[in-house]
Amino acid sequence: MSARSKIIKPAGVQPDELELQVAQNLFDLEQNVAELKADLRGIQFTAAKEIDIGHGRKAIIVFVPVPLLKQFHKVQARLVRELEKKFSDRHVLVLAQRRILAKPVRGARINQKRPRSRTLTAVHEKVLEDLVYPTEIVGKRTKVRVDGSKLIKIFLDRKDHTSLEYKLETFSSAYKKITGKDVVFEFPVASAGQE
């Protein structure tokens, strides 16, 4: 068992330096942290990418296979915290590696109907949910400007306000890099009657 076994790559494709670092850190956590050992044993990822989030800061996005996402969610909060310690001054995000199938055209010889989970809209919705996990999205507003551009406002659960406030800009720039859509993350303002 080695750090290389944490990365799932197609045959003949070599992992890059960042992916090897992430794999090594996952492997070290599995070996050294007793309470995470059982949960991290079967965990693997497909890719790790570093993105620029502005102001000279960077974030690391770890892509995991969709079937393993549930297993990642069990330990994601602790795992992200540990990885952010290892990769100082970089935020770590975990996303499922999802596939978008093209819209079927008339002349194509496709025997199967395209699953709803492979549509562009469904994949972008799931990316949004993966991005903000473990918090939940409680509201969503789409603002269409006069020039035709769209701005999506995402409202996150207020209870996670203190733990996620510093990551909101990271979420926005990561979603923009992945999907090309402008999105703003915020926490709903609590009125006096709700508290």
C-alpha positions as CSV (number, residue, x, y, z in Angstrom):
1,M,0.0,0.0,0.0
2,S,1.5,3.3,-1.1
3,A,0.5,6.9,-1.6
4,R,0.2,6.2,-5.4
5,S,-2.7,3.8,-4.7
6,K,-4.8,6.8,-3.6
7,I,-5.0,8.2,-7.1
8,I,-7.2,6.6,-9.8
9,K,-5.9,7.4,-13.3
10,P,-6.5,5.8,-16.7
11,A,-3.8,3.5,-17.8
12,G,-0.7,5.3,-19.1
13,V,-1.5,8.6,-17.5
14,Q,0.9,9.8,-14.8
15,P,-0.2,11.9,-11.9
16,D,1.3,15.4,-11.6
17,E,3.3,16.8,-8.7
18,L,0.2,18.3,-6.8
19,E,-1.7,15.1,-7.1
20,L,1.2,13.1,-5.7
21,Q,1.4,15.6,-2.7
22,V,-2.3,15.3,-2.0
23,A,-2.0,11.5,-2.2
24,Q,0.9,11.4,0.1
25,N,-0.9,13.6,2.6
26,L,-4.0,11.4,2.5
27,F,-1.8,8.3,2.9
28,D,0.1,9.9,5.9
29,L,-3.2,10.8,7.5
30,E,-4.4,7.3,7.1
31,Q,-1.3,5.9,8.7
32,N,-0.9,8.4,11.5
33,V,-4.4,9.3,12.7
34,A,-6.0,6.3,14.3
35,E,-9.6,7.6,14.3
36,L,-9.4,8.4,10.5
37,K,-7.7,5.1,9.5
38,A,-10.8,3.0,8.8
39,D,-12.6,5.9,6.9
40,L,-9.6,6.8,4.8
41,R,-8.7,3.2,3.8
42,G,-10.9,3.0,0.7
43,I,-10.7,6.7,-0.3
44,Q,-9.2,7.5,-3.6
45,F,-9.4,10.6,-5.9
46,T,-9.1,11.1,-9.7
47,A,-7.5,14.5,-9.9
48,A,-6.3,17.5,-8.0
49,K,-6.1,21.0,-9.6
50,E,-4.8,24.3,-8.3
51,I,-6.8,27.3,-9.2
52,D,-6.1,31.0,-8.7
53,I,-8.9,32.7,-6.6
54,G,-7.6,36.3,-6.9
55,H,-5.5,38.5,-4.6
56,G,-2.5,36.1,-5.1
57,R,-4.3,33.3,-3.2
58,K,-4.9,29.8,-4.5
59,A,-7.2,26.9,-3.8
60,I,-6.9,23.1,-4.4
61,I,-9.8,21.2,-5.9
62,V,-9.7,17.5,-5.3
63,F,-11.9,15.5,-7.7
64,V,-13.3,12.2,-6.4
65,P,-15.3,9.5,-8.2
66,V,-19.1,9.9,-7.7
67,P,-19.5,6.5,-5.9
68,L,-16.8,7.5,-3.3
69,L,-18.3,10.9,-2.6
70,K,-20.5,9.6,0.2
71,Q,-17.5,8.0,1.9
72,F,-15.6,11.3,1.6
73,H,-18.6,13.2,3.1
74,K,-18.2,11.1,6.3
75,V,-14.8,12.6,7.0
76,Q,-14.8,15.7,4.8
77,A,-14.8,18.4,7.5
78,R,-11.8,16.8,9.3
79,L,-10.0,15.8,6.1
80,V,-10.2,19.3,4.6
81,R,-9.0,20.9,7.9
82,E,-6.0,18.5,7.9
83,L,-5.2,19.1,4.2
84,E,-5.4,22.9,4.7
85,K,-2.9,22.6,7.5
86,K,-0.5,20.7,5.2
87,F,-1.1,23.1,2.2
88,S,-0.8,26.3,4.2
89,D,-2.5,29.4,2.8
90,R,-4.5,27.4,0.3
91,H,-8.2,26.3,0.6
92,V,-9.1,22.7,-0.2
93,L,-12.4,21.8,-1.9
94,V,-13.7,18.4,-2.7
95,L,-15.9,17.8,-5.8
96,A,-17.2,14.8,-7.5
97,Q,-15.9,14.1,-11.0
98,R,-19.2,14.3,-13.0
99,R,-19.8,13.9,-16.7
100,I,-22.0,16.0,-18.9
101,L,-23.5,14.3,-21.9
102,A,-24.3,16.3,-25.0
103,K,-27.9,17.0,-25.9
104,P,-29.0,14.3,-28.3
105,V,-29.4,15.4,-31.9
106,R,-31.8,14.0,-34.5
107,G,-29.3,12.2,-36.7
108,A,-27.4,10.5,-33.9
109,R,-27.9,6.8,-33.4
110,I,-28.3,6.7,-29.6
111,N,-30.4,3.9,-28.2
112,Q,-30.6,5.2,-24.6
113,K,-32.2,8.3,-23.3
114,R,-29.8,10.7,-21.6
115,P,-30.1,10.4,-17.8
116,R,-31.2,13.6,-16.0
117,S,-28.1,13.4,-13.8
118,R,-25.8,13.9,-16.9
119,T,-27.5,17.1,-18.1
120,L,-25.6,20.4,-17.9
121,T,-28.1,21.9,-15.4
122,A,-28.1,18.8,-13.1
123,V,-24.3,18.7,-13.1
124,H,-23.9,22.4,-12.3
125,E,-26.5,22.0,-9.4
126,K,-24.5,19.1,-8.0
127,V,-21.2,21.0,-8.3
128,L,-22.8,23.8,-6.3
129,E,-23.9,21.3,-3.6
130,D,-20.5,19.6,-3.5
131,L,-18.7,22.9,-3.3
132,V,-20.4,24.1,-0.1
133,Y,-20.7,20.8,1.7
134,P,-21.1,20.3,4.7
135,T,-23.4,23.3,4.8
136,E,-26.7,23.4,2.9
137,I,-28.1,25.8,0.3
138,V,-31.3,27.4,1.7
139,G,-32.1,29.7,-1.1
140,K,-31.2,30.7,-4.6
141,R,-31.9,33.8,-6.7
142,T,-31.1,34.5,-10.3
143,K,-30.7,38.1,-11.3
144,V,-30.8,39.0,-15.0
145,R,-29.3,42.3,-15.7
146,V,-30.4,44.7,-18.5
147,D,-27.4,43.7,-20.6
148,G,-28.6,40.1,-20.5
149,S,-25.8,38.8,-18.1
150,K,-27.0,36.6,-15.2
151,L,-25.9,36.7,-11.6
152,I,-26.8,33.8,-9.3
153,K,-27.1,34.5,-5.5
154,I,-26.8,31.4,-3.3
155,F,-27.9,31.7,0.3
156,L,-26.2,29.2,2.7
157,D,-27.4,27.9,6.0
158,R,-26.9,30.6,8.7
159,K,-25.6,28.1,11.4
160,D,-22.4,27.6,9.4
161,H,-21.7,31.4,9.2
162,T,-18.6,31.4,11.5
163,S,-16.9,28.4,9.9
164,L,-17.4,29.3,6.3
165,E,-17.3,33.1,6.1
166,Y,-13.7,33.2,5.0
167,K,-14.3,30.7,2.2
168,L,-17.1,32.5,0.3
169,E,-14.8,34.1,-2.2
170,T,-13.1,30.8,-2.8
171,F,-16.5,29.1,-3.6
172,S,-17.4,31.9,-6.0
173,S,-14.1,31.8,-8.0
174,A,-14.0,28.0,-8.0
175,Y,-17.6,27.8,-9.4
176,K,-16.7,30.4,-12.0
177,K,-13.6,28.5,-13.1
178,I,-15.5,25.1,-13.3
179,T,-18.8,26.2,-14.9
180,G,-18.2,29.7,-16.2
181,K,-21.2,31.1,-14.3
182,D,-21.1,34.2,-12.0
183,V,-22.3,33.3,-8.5
184,V,-22.3,35.1,-5.2
185,F,-22.5,33.2,-1.9
186,E,-23.9,34.8,1.1
187,F,-25.7,34.1,4.4
188,P,-29.3,35.3,4.7
189,V,-29.7,38.2,7.1
190,A,-31.6,37.0,10.1
191,S,-34.6,39.2,11.1
192,A,-35.4,39.9,14.7
193,G,-38.2,37.4,14.8
194,Q,-36.1,34.5,13.7
195,E,-33.4,34.6,16.4
